[in-house]
Amino acid sequence: MAFGIKLEAMLSLIDSNSEKQRLKQIPIVNDCYQNQAKYNFEKQRRYLYLSSLLIILGICVFYAGFSKELFKEVKYEYKSRGVVLEGEPVDIYWDWRSFVKRSPQNIQEQKN
């Protein structure tokens, strides 16, 4: 560190590749560039692992939701008892056949 400036900060200001190649001949500068490249590689690796993990997690959550493993789909069925008039039996809707008057003609039509 010279004049309160770090080497990394000073090297980040250099844009020309030819200047970078000349400065890499200095061992300290070369080490700095190698450390920077290693740090960038590790950073990319972490992002790759993290994004892969998030993709896998997203697929698992999608599958769990789609297959209804986590969130069960519950269906309710409403059964109306209808309107039972006064004088009618309570089970008129379940046992309605016994309450229908059958004529001999209706019975004959049902057999054919």
C-alpha positions in Angstrom: 0.0 0.0 0.0 1.6 3.2 -1.2 0.1 6.7 -0.5 -2.9 5.0 1.2 -3.9 3.3 -2.0 -4.3 -0.5 -2.1 -2.8 -2.4 -5.0 -6.1 -3.8 -6.1 -7.7 -0.4 -6.4 -4.7 0.9 -8.4 -4.8 -2.1 -10.8 -8.5 -1.9 -11.3 -8.0 1.5 -13.0 -5.7 0.1 -15.7 -7.7 -0.7 -18.9 -5.1 -1.5 -21.4 -4.2 -5.2 -21.8 -0.7 -4.3 -22.9 -0.1 -2.4 -19.7 -1.5 -5.3 -17.6 0.9 -7.7 -19.3 3.8 -5.5 -18.6 2.8 -5.0 -15.0 2.3 -8.8 -14.5 6.1 -9.2 -14.8 6.2 -7.8 -11.3 5.7 -10.8 -8.9 3.5 -8.9 -6.5 1.3 -7.5 -9.2 1.1 -11.0 -10.8 0.0 -12.5 -7.5 -2.6 -9.8 -7.1 -4.1 -10.6 -10.5 -4.0 -14.3 -9.8 -5.7 -13.8 -6.4 -8.3 -11.6 -8.1 -9.0 -14.3 -10.8 -9.2 -17.0 -8.1 -11.7 -14.9 -6.1 -13.8 -14.2 -9.2 -13.8 -18.0 -10.0 -14.9 -18.9 -6.5 -17.6 -16.2 -6.6 -18.9 -17.6 -9.9 -18.9 -21.1 -8.5 -20.9 -20.0 -5.5 -23.4 -18.3 -7.7 -23.6 -21.4 -9.9 -24.2 -23.7 -6.8 -26.8 -21.3 -5.4 -28.7 -20.9 -8.6 -28.6 -24.7 -9.1 -29.9 -25.2 -5.6 -32.7 -22.7 -6.2 -33.7 -24.3 -9.4 -33.9 -27.8 -7.8 -35.8 -26.3 -4.9 -38.3 -24.7 -7.3 -38.8 -27.9 -9.2 -39.4 -29.8 -6.0 -41.9 -27.2 -4.7 -43.7 -27.2 -8.1 -43.8 -31.0 -8.1 -45.1 -31.1 -4.5 -47.8 -28.6 -5.4 -48.8 -30.3 -8.7 -48.9 -33.8 -7.2 -50.9 -32.5 -4.2 -48.5 -34.0 -1.7 -48.2 -30.9 0.4 -51.4 -29.2 -0.4 -54.2 -31.7 -0.5 -57.2 -30.9 -2.6 -60.3 -31.3 -0.6 -63.6 -31.5 -2.3 -66.9 -31.0 -0.5 -70.2 -32.2 -1.7 -73.3 -30.5 -0.7 -76.4 -32.6 -0.4 -79.6 -30.8 -0.2 -82.4 -32.6 1.7 -84.9 -30.5 -0.3 -88.1 -29.2 1.1 -90.1 -31.7 3.0 -93.7 -30.6 3.2 -95.9 -31.1 6.2 -97.3 -34.6 6.3 -94.5 -36.1 4.0 -92.0 -38.5 5.5 -88.5 -37.2 6.2 -86.9 -39.8 4.0 -89.0 -39.0 0.9 -85.9 -38.2 -1.2 -84.2 -41.5 -0.4 -87.2 -43.8 -0.5 -89.3 -42.0 -3.2 -90.1 -45.2 -5.1 -92.2 -46.5 -2.4 -94.3 -43.4 -2.5 -95.0 -43.3 -6.2 -98.3 -44.8 -7.1 -97.9 -47.4 -9.8 -100.6 -48.2 -12.3 -100.7 -51.5 -14.1 -100.0 -49.7 -17.4 -96.8 -48.0 -16.0 -95.5 -51.4 -14.7 -96.2 -53.0 -18.2 -94.2 -50.1 -19.9 -91.3 -50.5 -17.5 -91.0 -54.3 -18.4 -90.8 -53.5 -22.2 
